Amino acid sequence: MSAHLRSLGERRNTFIGTPYWMAPEVIIVQHDRQQSYDCKSDVWSIGITAIEVADKNPPLSDIHPMQALLLIPTAQLGLAKPSAWTKRFQDMIADCLIVDPNARPSAARLLEHPFFSKRATKENIIELFARAKAKRTGSAYVPRDGLKTREREKKQIAHAVEEDQSKLDIWETAMEEEGKVVLEDGAIAEDARSKEQPKVKPSSMYKHF
């Protein structure tokens, strides 16, 4: 449940919301109806939601909701393993969870944070989906750059094979003109007229992908 603010400057003093996501100023109005809050309480909730996405649970979710309400205004909330996340992500959450709502950034100001201004590209999102799919299916993850490299290598090998086949055709033709016979294994039947080794020989092995 949530309270609806109809304008930017409107304030409320109703105690309503989901405990783990409630901002300190929302909790305070439960005991002091002279206090109020504005839309910056939602910025706090964004920070809690970001932690939930990262840690799979909001902070203090291991204790009773009513007990969490008592701790939220004074507890140091944050990521369970900050070092596992980027500095930008950590800073964004820290800005959202500033206890004093007057010092906490507004939604418009928060959007200027590097975490949001340098948002993911289409390629980033595709890569994340590919990683998740590989993890779920147990298959090897191949980066998009890796796929491009493999395709390029395949084309290079195909070109080399085609070029070598052309050389092989020329070589076999030359042998036939000299009266020699090229066997299936590449060997040449002896011919008394010429014992010279051919100048161009086919490659014997290719690495296939």
NUZA-212296 format. One line per field, with one value per atom (N, C-alpha, C): residue in three letters; x, z, y. Coordinates in nm, 4 decimals. Each point is the difference from the previous one (the first is absolute). Layout:
# NUZA-212296
res <- ALA ...
X <- X ...
Z <- Z ...
Y <- Y ...
This chain:
# NUZA-212296
res <- MET MET MET SER SER SER ALA ALA ALA HIS HIS HIS LEU LEU LEU ARG ARG ARG SER SER SER LEU LEU LEU GLY GLY GLY GLU GLU GLU ARG ARG ARG ARG ARG ARG ASN ASN ASN THR THR THR PHE PHE PHE ILE ILE ILE GLY GLY GLY THR THR THR PRO PRO PRO TYR TYR TYR TRP TRP TRP MET MET MET ALA ALA ALA PRO PRO PRO GLU GLU GLU VAL VAL VAL ILE ILE ILE ILE ILE ILE VAL VAL VAL GLN GLN GLN HIS HIS HIS ASP ASP ASP ARG ARG ARG GLN GLN GLN GLN GLN GLN SER SER SER TYR TYR TYR ASP ASP ASP CYS CYS CYS LYS LYS LYS SER SER SER ASP ASP ASP VAL VAL VAL TRP TRP TRP SER SER SER ILE ILE ILE GLY GLY GLY ILE ILE ILE THR THR THR ALA ALA ALA ILE ILE ILE GLU GLU GLU VAL VAL VAL ALA ALA ALA ASP ASP ASP LYS LYS LYS ASN ASN ASN PRO PRO PRO PRO PRO PRO LEU LEU LEU SER SER SER ASP ASP ASP ILE ILE ILE HIS HIS HIS PRO PRO PRO MET MET MET GLN GLN GLN ALA ALA ALA LEU LEU LEU LEU LEU LEU LEU LEU LEU ILE ILE ILE PRO PRO PRO THR THR THR ALA ALA ALA GLN GLN GLN LEU LEU LEU GLY GLY GLY LEU LEU LEU ALA ALA ALA LYS LYS LYS PRO PRO PRO SER SER SER ALA ALA ALA TRP TRP TRP THR THR THR LYS LYS LYS ARG ARG ARG PHE PHE PHE GLN GLN GLN ASP ASP ASP MET MET MET ILE ILE ILE ALA ALA ALA ASP ASP ASP CYS CYS CYS LEU LEU LEU ILE ILE ILE VAL VAL VAL ASP ASP ASP PRO PRO PRO ASN ASN ASN ALA ALA ALA ARG ARG ARG PRO PRO PRO SER SER SER ALA ALA ALA ALA ALA ALA ARG ARG ARG LEU LEU LEU LEU LEU LEU GLU GLU GLU HIS HIS HIS PRO PRO PRO PHE PHE PHE PHE PHE PHE SER SER SER LYS LYS LYS ARG ARG ARG ALA ALA ALA THR THR THR LYS LYS LYS GLU GLU GLU ASN ASN ASN ILE ILE ILE ILE ILE ILE GLU GLU GLU LEU LEU LEU PHE PHE PHE ALA ALA ALA ARG ARG ARG ALA ALA ALA LYS LYS LYS ALA ALA ALA LYS LYS LYS ARG ARG ARG THR THR THR GLY GLY GLY SER SER SER ALA ALA ALA TYR TYR TYR VAL VAL VAL PRO PRO PRO ARG ARG ARG ASP ASP ASP GLY GLY GLY LEU LEU LEU LYS LYS LYS THR THR THR ARG ARG ARG GLU GLU GLU ARG ARG ARG GLU GLU GLU LYS LYS LYS LYS LYS LYS GLN GLN GLN ILE ILE ILE ALA ALA ALA HIS HIS HIS ALA ALA ALA VAL VAL VAL GLU GLU GLU GLU GLU GLU ASP ASP ASP GLN GLN GLN SER SER SER LYS LYS LYS LEU LEU LEU ASP ASP ASP ILE ILE ILE TRP TRP TRP GLU GLU GLU THR THR THR ALA ALA ALA MET MET MET GLU GLU GLU GLU GLU GLU GLU GLU GLU GLY GLY GLY LYS LYS LYS VAL VAL VAL VAL VAL VAL LEU LEU LEU GLU GLU GLU ASP ASP ASP GLY GLY GLY ALA ALA ALA ILE ILE ILE ALA ALA ALA GLU GLU GLU ASP ASP ASP ALA ALA ALA ARG ARG ARG SER SER SER LYS LYS LYS GLU GLU GLU GLN GLN GLN PRO PRO PRO LYS LYS LYS VAL VAL VAL LYS LYS LYS PRO PRO PRO SER SER SER SER SER SER MET MET MET TYR TYR TYR LYS LYS LYS HIS HIS HIS PHE PHE PHE
X <- 0.0840 -0.0840 0.0873 -0.0541 0.0769 -0.0933 0.0576 -0.0758 0.0226 -0.1014 0.0095 0.0209 0.1090 0.0273 -0.0391 -0.0908 -0.0546 0.0860 0.0892 0.0851 0.1396 0.0954 0.1400 0.0227 -0.0679 0.0232 -0.0898 -0.0908 -0.0941 0.0704 -0.0483 0.0565 -0.1108 0.0379 -0.0964 0.0501 -0.0922 0.0396 -0.0693 -0.0388 -0.0618 0.1078 -0.0210 0.0959 -0.0477 0.0556 -0.0453 0.1160 0.0060 0.1078 0.0441 0.0985 0.0561 0.1227 0.0030 0.1040 0.1437 0.0456 0.1412 0.0405 -0.0953 0.0293 -0.0319 -0.0511 -0.0450 0.1175 -0.0086 0.1036 -0.0143 0.1090 -0.0053 -0.1073 -0.0151 -0.0982 -0.1434 -0.0231 -0.1338 -0.0267 0.1026 -0.0136 -0.0247 0.0649 -0.0103 -0.1413 -0.0754 -0.1363 -0.0925 0.0416 -0.0807 -0.0109 0.1065 0.0033 -0.0209 0.0204 -0.0120 -0.0724 -0.1289 -0.0798 0.0297 0.0824 0.0394 0.1068 0.0638 0.1012 -0.0680 0.0702 -0.0557 0.1132 -0.0370 0.1006 -0.0491 0.0928 -0.0367 0.0488 0.0112 0.0343 0.1433 0.0840 0.1353 0.0010 -0.1135 -0.0100 0.0072 -0.0435 0.0072 0.1439 0.0825 0.1417 0.0660 -0.0366 0.0503 -0.0400 -0.1252 -0.0493 0.0739 0.0437 0.0780 0.1314 0.0626 0.1249 -0.0196 -0.1094 -0.0291 -0.0286 -0.0727 -0.0305 0.1275 0.0935 0.1275 0.0758 -0.0036 0.0640 -0.0709 -0.1326 -0.0776 0.0372 0.0156 0.0387 0.1374 0.0923 0.1368 0.0115 -0.0656 0.0143 -0.1165 -0.1006 -0.1195 -0.0970 0.0377 -0.0875 0.0302 -0.0992 0.0277 0.0740 0.0670 0.0676 -0.0985 0.0470 -0.0772 -0.1148 -0.0017 -0.1106 0.0030 0.1106 0.0105 -0.0622 -0.0530 -0.0646 -0.1461 -0.0776 -0.1426 -0.0174 -0.0985 -0.0227 -0.0133 -0.0701 -0.0183 0.1323 0.0870 0.1318 0.0859 -0.0160 0.0748 -0.0345 -0.1271 -0.0426 0.0748 0.0338 0.0720 0.1462 0.0550 0.1425 0.0300 -0.0928 0.0251 0.0501 -0.0583 0.0452 0.1445 0.0561 0.1367 0.0991 -0.0501 0.0894 0.0779 0.1213 0.0807 -0.0341 -0.0893 -0.0461 0.0862 0.0212 0.0803 0.0104 0.0824 0.0190 0.0692 -0.0351 0.0619 0.1473 0.0317 0.1382 0.0301 0.0300 0.0235 0.1086 0.1054 0.1116 -0.0391 -0.1151 -0.0454 -0.0682 -0.0166 -0.0733 0.0848 -0.0378 0.0762 -0.0114 0.0981 0.0000 -0.1214 -0.0386 -0.1156 -0.1276 -0.0137 -0.1186 -0.0033 0.1135 0.0094 -0.0333 0.0549 -0.0229 -0.1463 -0.0626 -0.1410 -0.0857 0.0257 -0.0765 0.0244 0.1263 0.0335 -0.0752 -0.0129 -0.0739 -0.1483 -0.0557 -0.1422 -0.0284 0.0968 -0.0224 0.0551 0.0079 0.0340 -0.1192 0.0225 -0.1095 -0.0737 0.0727 -0.0625 -0.0617 -0.1317 -0.0641 0.0387 0.0382 0.0402 0.1330 0.0840 0.1289 -0.0080 -0.1060 -0.0188 -0.0377 0.0567 -0.0323 -0.1441 -0.0528 -0.1336 0.0118 -0.1138 0.0012 0.0703 -0.0277 0.0627 0.1511 0.0421 0.1443 0.0644 -0.0708 0.0543 0.0242 -0.0837 0.0164 0.1285 0.0595 0.1260 0.1204 -0.0256 0.1092 0.0617 0.1329 0.0677 -0.0578 -0.0561 -0.0574 -0.1153 -0.0764 -0.1139 0.0376 0.0875 0.0367 0.0793 0.0731 0.0748 -0.0723 -0.1223 -0.0846 0.0432 -0.0508 0.0379 -0.0471 0.0804 -0.0374 -0.0748 -0.0509 -0.0688 0.0943 0.1257 0.0989 0.0267 0.0036 0.0210 -0.1112 -0.1226 -0.1158 0.0008 0.0325 0.0064 0.1052 0.1135 0.1073 -0.0441 -0.0721 -0.0482 -0.0952 -0.0889 -0.0920 0.0769 0.1033 0.0801 0.0733 0.0534 0.0695 -0.0969 -0.1197 -0.0997 -0.0448 -0.0191 -0.0420 0.1074 0.1260 0.1109 0.0088 -0.0208 0.0058 -0.1147 -0.1193 -0.1180 0.0095 0.0538 0.0082 0.1292 0.0955 0.1269 0.0925 -0.0301 0.0844 0.1065 0.1004 0.1089 -0.0475 0.0377 -0.0357 0.1065 -0.0435 0.0914 -0.0358 0.0902 -0.0285 -0.0308 -0.0778 -0.0340 0.1248 0.1010 0.1255 0.0653 -0.0147 0.0558 -0.0666 -0.1334 -0.0719 0.0458 0.0202 0.0469 0.1388 0.0850 0.1356 -0.0039 -0.0849 -0.0100 -0.0524 -0.0985 -0.0530 0.1071 0.0794 0.1080 0.1039 0.0334 0.0982 -0.0514 -0.1286 -0.0584 0.0104 -0.0281 0.0074 0.1433 0.0955 0.1403 0.0426 -0.0456 0.0347 -0.0654 -0.1269 -0.0697 0.0712 0.0460 0.0728 0.1314 0.0686 0.1277 -0.0211 -0.1071 -0.0301 -0.0306 -0.0787 -0.0350 0.1243 0.0868 0.1231 0.0912 0.0087 0.0856 -0.0546 -0.1352 -0.0606 0.0336 0.0038 0.0356 0.1443 0.0891 0.1395 0.0119 -0.0825 0.0018 -0.0425 -0.1025 -0.0471 0.1096 0.0692 0.1090 0.1119 0.0298 0.1069 -0.0346 -0.1253 -0.0407 0.0007 -0.0433 0.0004 0.1422 0.0923 0.1410 0.0547 -0.0394 0.0469 -0.0537 -0.1272 -0.0618 0.0663 0.0344 0.0664 0.1372 0.0611 0.1301 -0.0131 -0.1251 -0.0212 0.0039 -0.0135 0.0027 -0.1418 -0.0167 -0.1313 0.0008 -0.0959 -0.0121 -0.0988 0.0482 -0.0842 -0.0892 -0.0960 -0.0961 0.0664 0.1096 0.0674 0.1001 0.0016 0.0892 0.1345 0.0249 0.1275 0.0004 0.1202 0.0142 0.0627 -0.0653 0.0556 0.1284 0.0998 0.1291 -0.0136 0.0721 0.0041 0.1442 0.0501 0.1417 0.0358 -0.0978 0.0311 0.0341 -0.0492 0.0280 0.0026 0.1081 0.0112 0.0000 -0.0345 -0.0057 -0.1202 0.0192 -0.1092 -0.0862 -0.1268 -0.0862 0.0313 -0.0079 0.0309 -0.1140 -0.1208 -0.1154 -0.0657 -0.0098 -0.0632 -0.1205 -0.0975 -0.1173 0.0301 -0.0705 0.0135 -0.0638 0.0551 -0.0471 -0.1012 -0.0095 -0.0865 -0.0554 -0.1232 -0.0622 -0.0637 -0.0037 -0.0657 -0.1439 -0.0937 -0.1423 -0.0636 -0.0908 -0.0709 -0.1396
Z <- 0.0000 0.0000 0.0000 -0.0483 -0.0048 0.0080 0.0340 0.0024 -0.1326 -0.0490 -0.1288 0.0215 -0.0570 0.0054 -0.1341 0.0022 -0.1249 -0.0627 0.0778 -0.0536 0.0596 -0.0619 0.0398 0.1433 0.0417 0.1330 0.1078 -0.0370 0.0978 0.1000 0.1236 0.1056 0.0646 0.0579 0.0665 0.1396 0.0869 0.1337 0.0364 -0.1058 0.0233 0.0097 0.0912 0.0185 -0.0845 -0.1194 -0.0928 -0.0884 -0.0285 -0.0840 0.0456 -0.0679 0.0361 0.0871 0.1226 0.0979 -0.0510 -0.0656 -0.0388 -0.0981 -0.0731 -0.1013 0.0497 0.1209 0.0495 0.0396 -0.0400 0.0346 0.1466 0.0635 0.1412 0.0297 -0.0892 0.0265 -0.0041 -0.0762 -0.0040 0.1306 0.0521 0.1258 0.1175 -0.0035 0.1106 0.0194 -0.1103 0.0127 0.0774 0.0151 0.0788 0.1446 0.0478 0.1388 0.0131 -0.1096 0.0061 -0.1248 0.0131 -0.1141 -0.0427 0.0771 -0.0399 -0.1097 -0.0109 -0.1036 -0.1318 -0.1088 -0.1312 -0.0945 -0.1144 -0.0988 -0.1403 -0.0938 -0.1391 -0.0894 -0.1305 -0.0957 0.0135 0.0818 0.0194 0.0748 0.0643 0.0656 -0.1042 -0.1236 -0.1071 -0.0459 0.0128 -0.0356 0.0944 0.1282 0.0970 -0.0444 -0.0408 -0.0423 -0.1227 -0.0872 -0.1167 0.0450 0.1001 0.0524 0.0593 0.0760 0.0591 -0.1091 -0.1035 -0.1113 -0.0737 -0.0145 -0.0651 0.0796 0.1318 0.0855 -0.0148 -0.0074 -0.0162 -0.1306 -0.1066 -0.1294 0.0095 0.0694 0.0111 0.0950 0.1168 0.1048 0.0073 -0.0849 -0.0065 0.1165 0.0952 0.1120 0.0447 0.0521 0.0528 0.1326 0.0447 0.1297 0.1132 0.1027 0.1203 -0.0257 -0.1165 -0.0331 0.0830 0.0726 0.0827 0.1386 0.0256 0.1294 -0.0225 0.1068 -0.0100 -0.0519 -0.0867 -0.0560 0.1053 0.1091 0.1029 0.0696 0.0137 0.0584 -0.0978 -0.1297 -0.1031 0.0022 0.0262 0.0057 0.1072 0.1080 0.1080 -0.0357 -0.0860 -0.0334 -0.1208 -0.0935 -0.1257 0.0205 0.0890 0.0130 0.0447 0.0666 0.0522 -0.0568 -0.0658 -0.0518 -0.1223 -0.0147 -0.1189 -0.1061 -0.0888 -0.1008 -0.1255 -0.0625 -0.1225 -0.0562 -0.1006 -0.0656 0.0932 -0.0134 0.0827 -0.0346 -0.1302 -0.0469 -0.0962 0.0527 -0.0849 -0.1051 0.0346 -0.0931 -0.1252 0.0042 -0.1157 -0.1045 0.0323 -0.0888 -0.0333 -0.1069 -0.0452 0.0982 -0.0056 0.0870 -0.0302 -0.1259 -0.0377 0.0650 -0.0007 0.0589 0.1510 0.0636 0.1441 0.0357 -0.0782 0.0263 -0.0192 -0.1025 -0.0260 0.1181 0.0505 0.1141 0.1236 0.0209 0.1156 -0.0066 -0.1211 -0.0157 0.0319 -0.0435 0.0255 0.1495 0.0718 0.1404 0.0978 -0.0422 0.0934 0.0927 0.1287 0.0967 0.0003 -0.0074 -0.0008 -0.1373 -0.0102 -0.1305 -0.0662 0.0801 -0.0585 -0.0744 0.0441 -0.0656 -0.1103 0.0025 -0.0996 -0.1346 -0.1111 -0.1317 -0.0410 -0.0800 -0.0561 -0.1133 -0.0521 -0.1094 -0.1225 -0.0289 -0.1150 0.0177 0.1217 0.0282 -0.0070 0.0473 -0.0016 -0.1422 -0.0927 -0.1398 -0.0622 0.0618 -0.0494 0.0512 0.0902 0.0552 -0.1124 0.0008 -0.1049 -0.0203 0.1057 -0.0133 -0.0989 -0.0033 -0.0910 -0.1317 0.0052 -0.1227 -0.0947 0.0551 -0.0826 0.0020 -0.0471 0.0044 -0.1049 0.0169 -0.0872 -0.1434 -0.0944 -0.1415 -0.0362 -0.1192 -0.0488 0.0008 -0.0370 -0.0033 0.1399 0.1009 0.1383 0.0460 -0.0328 0.0428 -0.0684 -0.1294 -0.0731 0.0619 0.0376 0.0615 0.1346 0.0796 0.1293 -0.0175 -0.0985 -0.0271 -0.0448 -0.0827 -0.0485 0.1160 0.0912 0.1180 0.0868 0.0225 0.0839 -0.0640 -0.1326 -0.0698 0.0081 -0.0173 0.0080 0.1393 0.1020 0.1382 0.0279 -0.0511 0.0244 -0.0708 -0.1217 -0.0786 0.0232 0.0692 0.0259 -0.1195 -0.1002 -0.1200 0.0164 -0.0866 0.0063 -0.0550 0.0671 -0.0474 -0.0964 -0.1182 -0.1011 -0.0224 0.0337 -0.0213 -0.1458 -0.0226 -0.1376 -0.0821 0.0625 -0.0702 -0.0372 0.0900 -0.0270 -0.1185 -0.0100 -0.1134 -0.1301 0.0021 -0.1194 -0.0392 0.1014 -0.0270 -0.0630 0.0541 -0.0537 -0.1426 -0.0260 -0.1358 -0.0959 0.0473 -0.0836 -0.0281 0.1031 -0.0173 -0.0963 0.0100 -0.0910 -0.1453 -0.0209 -0.1356 -0.0519 0.0887 -0.0403 -0.0380 0.0786 -0.0292 -0.1301 -0.0199 -0.1233 -0.1204 0.0144 -0.1091 -0.0279 0.1087 -0.0160 -0.0695 0.0376 -0.0623 -0.1481 -0.0306 -0.1397 -0.0808 0.0598 -0.0680 -0.0217 0.1018 -0.0102 -0.1028 -0.0053 -0.0983 -0.1411 -0.0163 -0.1303 -0.0363 0.0997 -0.0225 -0.0303 0.0689 -0.0214 -0.1416 -0.0486 -0.1367 -0.1004 0.0226 -0.0904 0.0021 0.1200 0.0168 -0.0685 0.0194 -0.0623 -0.1524 -0.0489 -0.1446 -0.0546 0.0758 -0.0425 -0.0015 0.0990 0.0054 -0.1177 -0.0317 -0.1103 -0.1322 -0.0147 -0.1229 -0.0146 0.1132 -0.0039 -0.0052 -0.0097 -0.0104 0.1325 0.1080 0.1312 0.0504 0.0925 0.0564 0.1486 0.0414 0.1406 0.0657 0.0966 0.0684 0.1028 0.0557 0.0951 0.1261 0.0430 0.1206 -0.0272 -0.1230 -0.0343 -0.0555 0.0022 -0.0533 -0.1526 -0.0559 -0.1450 -0.0551 -0.1008 -0.0650 -0.0726 0.0094 -0.0617 -0.1504 -0.0536 -0.1442 -0.0366 -0.0952 -0.0371 -0.0589 -0.0554 -0.0675 0.0968 0.1236 0.0920 0.1433 0.0712 0.1400 0.0885 -0.0602 0.0761 0.0925 0.1188 0.0959 -0.0370 0.0128 -0.0309 0.0926 -0.0555 0.0777 0.0939 -0.0341 0.0819 0.0488 0.1305 0.0581 0.0843 0.0039 0.0818 0.1475 0.0810 0.1446 0.0396 0.0985 0.0388 0.1136 0.0665 0.1199 0.0224 0.0403 0.0378 0.1359 0.0734 0.1296 -0.0220 0.0287 -0.0202 0.1314 -0.0062 0.1200 0.0001
Y <- -0.1196 0.1196 0.1242 0.1095 0.1244 0.1199 0.1138 0.1252 0.0720 0.0690 0.0679 0.1499 0.0534 0.1435 0.0599 0.0957 0.0539 0.1091 0.0608 0.1060 -0.0113 0.0671 -0.0109 0.0469 0.1054 0.0546 -0.0572 -0.0895 -0.0541 -0.0903 0.0022 -0.0832 -0.0820 -0.1124 -0.0866 -0.0354 -0.0392 -0.0444 -0.1316 -0.0750 -0.1305 -0.1075 -0.0915 -0.1098 -0.1178 -0.0113 -0.1027 -0.0433 -0.1285 -0.0507 -0.1383 -0.0560 -0.1296 0.0236 -0.0523 0.0348 0.0030 -0.1049 -0.0070 0.1106 0.0540 0.1022 0.1424 0.0134 0.1304 0.0886 0.1251 0.0978 0.0403 0.0446 0.0397 0.1040 0.0993 0.1063 -0.0523 -0.1073 -0.0607 -0.0739 -0.0657 -0.0740 0.0954 0.1143 0.0958 0.0522 0.0174 0.0554 -0.0929 -0.1272 -0.0926 0.0492 0.0649 0.0462 0.1509 0.0714 0.1458 0.0504 0.0246 0.0425 0.1433 0.0696 0.1348 -0.0059 -0.1154 -0.0200 -0.0370 0.0171 -0.0362 -0.0405 -0.0480 -0.0428 0.0348 0.0005 0.0291 -0.1144 0.0291 -0.1056 -0.0511 0.0651 -0.0506 -0.1338 -0.0308 -0.1303 -0.1126 0.0310 -0.0993 -0.0217 0.1038 -0.0138 -0.1003 0.0076 -0.0984 -0.1414 -0.0154 -0.1313 -0.0518 0.0920 -0.0406 -0.0627 0.0608 -0.0546 -0.1384 -0.0186 -0.1304 -0.1033 0.0425 -0.0903 -0.0414 0.0927 -0.0314 -0.1062 0.0125 -0.1005 -0.1343 0.0058 -0.1237 -0.0707 0.0766 -0.0577 -0.0656 0.0670 -0.0512 -0.1184 0.0120 -0.1026 -0.0980 0.0217 -0.0853 0.0223 0.0829 0.0344 0.1419 0.0724 0.1344 -0.0116 0.1049 -0.0035 -0.0293 -0.0687 -0.0321 -0.0967 -0.0628 -0.0913 -0.1277 -0.0212 -0.1208 0.0191 0.1189 0.0238 0.0402 0.0029 0.0322 0.1439 0.0238 0.1341 0.1100 -0.0300 0.1020 0.0342 -0.0993 0.0255 0.0791 -0.0292 0.0724 0.1482 0.0319 0.1400 0.0781 -0.0677 0.0668 0.0239 -0.0851 0.0084 0.0876 0.0085 0.0723 0.1436 0.0795 0.1398 0.0161 -0.1006 0.0138 -0.1011 -0.1036 -0.1055 0.0479 -0.0525 0.0282 -0.1049 0.0351 -0.0960 0.0083 -0.1137 -0.0023 -0.1406 -0.0159 -0.1292 -0.0990 -0.1266 -0.1032 -0.0158 0.0090 -0.0119 0.1151 0.1166 0.1179 -0.0210 -0.0736 -0.0184 -0.0783 -0.0648 -0.0772 0.0873 0.1291 0.0904 0.1222 0.0669 0.1162 0.1158 0.0897 0.1180 0.0872 0.0116 0.0821 -0.0538 -0.1323 -0.0618 0.0231 -0.0149 0.0222 0.1458 0.0930 0.1423 0.0381 -0.0575 0.0304 -0.0447 -0.1194 -0.0510 0.0866 0.0385 0.0849 0.1326 0.0569 0.1260 -0.0187 -0.1124 -0.0263 -0.0186 -0.0563 -0.0351 0.1036 0.1238 0.1082 0.0190 -0.0119 0.0024 0.1338 0.1098 0.1327 0.0259 0.0072 0.0198 0.1320 0.1002 0.1279 -0.0122 -0.0935 -0.0207 -0.1060 -0.0765 -0.1061 0.0614 -0.0487 0.0582 -0.0275 0.0892 -0.0213 -0.1022 -0.0435 -0.0966 0.0589 0.1277 0.0655 0.0082 0.0327 0.0096 -0.1386 -0.1004 -0.1368 -0.0490 0.0425 -0.0418 0.0533 0.1019 0.0554 -0.0789 -0.0940 -0.0814 -0.0831 -0.0183 -0.0788 -0.1396 -0.0587 -0.1338 -0.0004 0.1083 0.0087 0.0676 0.0997 0.0714 -0.0894 -0.0963 -0.0959 -0.1332 0.0030 -0.1189 -0.1031 -0.1194 -0.1111 0.0228 -0.0458 0.0055 -0.1281 -0.0041 -0.1197 -0.1191 0.0246 -0.1077 -0.0540 0.0905 -0.0425 -0.0931 0.0356 -0.0786 -0.1370 -0.0022 -0.1266 -0.0909 0.0588 -0.0780 -0.0582 0.0796 -0.0483 -0.1181 0.0097 -0.1098 -0.1246 0.0198 -0.1129 -0.0677 0.0804 -0.0554 -0.0799 0.0574 -0.0668 -0.1315 0.0011 -0.1211 -0.1071 0.0399 -0.0959 -0.0610 0.0833 -0.0491 -0.0957 0.0326 -0.0826 -0.1346 -0.0011 -0.1232 -0.0773 0.0644 -0.0681 -0.0013 0.0810 0.0061 0.1078 -0.0055 0.0974 0.1344 0.1080 0.1334 0.0494 0.0400 0.0535 0.1462 0.0949 0.1423 0.0291 0.1062 0.0364 0.0272 0.0621 0.0237 -0.1313 -0.0992 -0.1314 -0.0667 0.0194 -0.0564 0.0629 0.1314 0.0687 -0.0492 -0.0208 -0.0481 -0.1379 -0.0894 -0.1355 0.0011 0.0843 0.0091 0.0505 0.0967 0.0528 -0.1073 -0.0781 -0.1072 -0.1070 -0.0321 -0.0988 0.0463 0.1302 0.0542 -0.0038 0.0301 -0.0038 -0.1412 -0.0983 -0.1398 -0.0443 0.0374 -0.0365 0.0597 0.1254 0.0651 -0.0724 -0.0403 -0.0713 -0.1340 -0.0704 -0.1287 0.0184 0.1020 0.0274 0.0352 0.0821 0.0396 -0.1198 -0.0867 -0.1172 -0.0989 -0.0110 -0.0894 0.0465 0.1328 0.0546 -0.0369 0.0101 -0.0379 -0.1490 -0.0797 -0.1449 -0.0339 0.0689 -0.0241 0.0327 0.1117 0.0389 -0.1040 -0.0462 -0.0992 -0.1321 -0.0469 -0.1256 0.0116 0.1176 0.0220 -0.0065 0.0614 -0.0019 -0.1411 -0.0781 -0.1389 -0.0798 0.0215 -0.0727 0.0358 0.1297 0.0425 -0.0658 -0.0331 -0.0657 -0.1518 -0.0471 -0.1431 -0.0719 0.0730 -0.0628 -0.0189 -0.0930 -0.0293 0.0341 0.0817 0.0369 -0.0963 -0.0775 -0.0977 0.0682 -0.0764 0.0573 0.0531 -0.0646 0.0465 0.1108 0.0500 0.1106 -0.0455 -0.1295 -0.0498 0.0097 0.0017 0.0135 -0.1274 -0.0546 -0.1197 0.0386 -0.0861 0.0285 0.0146 0.0949 0.0220 0.0244 -0.0749 0.0085 0.1344 0.0731 0.1251 0.1124 -0.0069 0.1088 -0.0502 0.0353 -0.0363 0.1255 0.1136 0.1252 -0.0007 0.0515 0.0122 0.1209 -0.0103 0.1155 0.1170 0.1187 0.1207 0.0384 -0.0386 0.0343 -0.1276 -0.0159 -0.1182 0.0431 -0.0868 0.0342 -0.0142 0.0801 -0.0151 -0.1321 -0.0648 -0.1341 0.0044 0.1152 0.0025 0.1398 0.0061 0.1270 -0.0153 0.1083 -0.0014 0.0431 -0.0896 0.0305 0.0392 0.0943 0.0446 -0.0595
